[in-house]
Amino acid sequence: MSGGPAGRGQRKKQPWGGVRPFSIKTKLGALVVVSVLITTGLSVIAVHTKTELRFITVFSMIATLLITQFVAHSLTAPLDDMNAVARSISHGDYTRRVRESRRDELGDLAQTINVMADELEAQDSQRKELVANVSHELRTPIAGLRAVLENIVDGVTRADPETMRTALKQTERLGRLVETLLDLSRLDNGVVPLRRRRFEVWPYLSGILKEANMVASARASMASGSGSHTRTDVHLHLDVSPPELVAHADPERIHQVVANLIDNAVKHSPPHGRVTVRARQGAEPESLELEVLDEGPGIPRTEWHRVFERFNRGSVNRPHGPGSDGGTGLGLAIARWAVDLHGGRIGVAESERGCRILITLPGPSPVPS
């Protein structure tokens, strides 16, 4: 979903990848030619100066050995460097690279090793991001399910059919999220299928807001005993016009988008602030425009292009409201991913106060006649 290590695997071949003006074969051939020339030259000198042949032989051997040692060092030094890098890679350190200053077969080998290290580093980073994504997304339904069960155990609510249906709904959502989040591992390799359908926007968004309030209360009760805090002072407001507004999208994916945007807006809201979720009809039939607005400090325009990058938490170092936390920096990245799957757009929009995230979802694709 973002730049980073994944982009480093796109390493281009150097111009000399196909033609090597200084190949190892050429260097070894030059070594033989130079040795022969040295021996021949010393032999000619010996004939003209009447020097004994044994001295010429010794000088010739010394000169040849020195040249051979120089050439051998130029060939073995890069191999030692490659061996050290390969050993580091085998131990899980993907940060080291081989110098690519040579224009021969060893230079090509160094380039190949570096490309391999880039790809391994990218795969390792994607694996870690997937684990973080799963942990981030599973937190909401687990907290909701725990809240329902704790209320039943503590006697606050009865285990009537309505309460159990709420618990079943969270359990079903938990199972769907597991399947959905595992699709993140295939983002760079293919298209994840969408399950689009028509649904009424007001009851759908109203359910998401109720769930957000329930999860916030559950987190507050769980955190009270540990001395930490969570946001329960922020008011969630829903604005849908017209009330009978209908959209055509994947409800589960859009649930990810809205829930993550609400969670992010609540974290950055001032004490007793207000988060508004607004829905309007788009330009096309059954298209949808969603807005999530908060009353926090907003996002500087220079940071707008980085908002939806993974692990980006913005330039603000501390949470803005009591009990908020820094998060994992994944919620907005997941929101962008889900919107992109729909062929829609998501971005930061102009706002007089706070932050305003605007989402545009297209309607159903026309059926070819």
ABEGO torsion letter per residue (X at the ends): XBBEAAAAABBBBBAAAABBABBAAAAAAAAAAAAAAAAAAAAAAAAAAGBBAAAAAAAAAAAAAAAAAAAAAAAAAAAAAAAAAAAAAAAGBAABBBBAABBBAAAAAAAAAAAAAAAAAAAAAAAAAAAAAAAAAAAAAAAAAAAAAAAAAAGABBBBAAAAAAAAAAAAAAAAAAAAAAAAAAAAABBBBBBBBBBBAAAAAAAAAAAAAAAAAAAAAAAAAAGBBBBAABBBBBBBOBAABBBBBBAAAAAAAAAAAAAAAAAABBBGBBBBBBBBBBABBGBBBBBBBBABAEBBAAAAAAAABBGBAEABABBABBGBBAEAGAAAAAAAAAAAAAGBBBBBBBBABEBBBBBBBBBBBBBBX
